[in-house]
Amino acid sequence: MPHLPKKVQPRLVIYASDVERMTGRSPRTARKMLQDIRKKNNKSKNAFVTVREFAEHSGIDETSIRDFLAS
């Protein structure tokens, strides 16, 4: 019987390293972007930023972001 790959669940959160790779921004700028999103959404400094929140802030289509994270 062939081995079937497990279905990977889509990620809900985005990290600074993801922002760096998607936008080509520096690590510091990527962290600042996430910090600004947290502030805008009244989140604590340790709270996660969701893909949807990043999409709304950046203007990048959420589907494009999810496709990028899945690759």
Buried (B, 14 or more C-beta within 10 A) or exposed (E): EEEEEEEEEEBEBBBBEBBBEBEEBEEEBBBBBBBEBBEEEEBEEEEEBBBEBBBBBBEBEBEEBBEEBEE
